[in-house]
Amino acid sequence: MTTTTTTDDTTPHVRGVTFRSVSATRWRVLDRAGRVLGHLRTECQPEGVRFHAERFDLAAARLRALGSFWTAREAVDCLRYLR
């Protein structure tokens, strides 16, 4: 799996998933079948961009953080494997 950014340098790109923009720093992550895996949020830090994997918790009616990663691919892998 390779991770690159698109020409606008804002939307992450990870092979096998689709990103739908929710806000300037948050994307809904969809698998190939169109099912929502979770959300990806970016945060700029002095060391670089951090990618946060999040999933909606229906019982609490809020997004629950699953982890912070240095690459979008790692964050998407977290969403895939923590189904």
Sequence and secondary structure as in RCSB ss.txt:
>XXXX:A:sequence
MTTTTTTDDTTPHVRGVTFRSVSATRWRVLDRAGRVLGHLRTECQPEGVRFHAERFDLAAARLRALGSFWTAREA
VDCLRYLR
>XXXX:A:secstr
  EEE TTSSSEEETT EEEEEETTEEEEE TTS EEEEEEEEEETTEEEEEEEEEETTTTEEEEEEEESSHHHH
HHHHHHT 
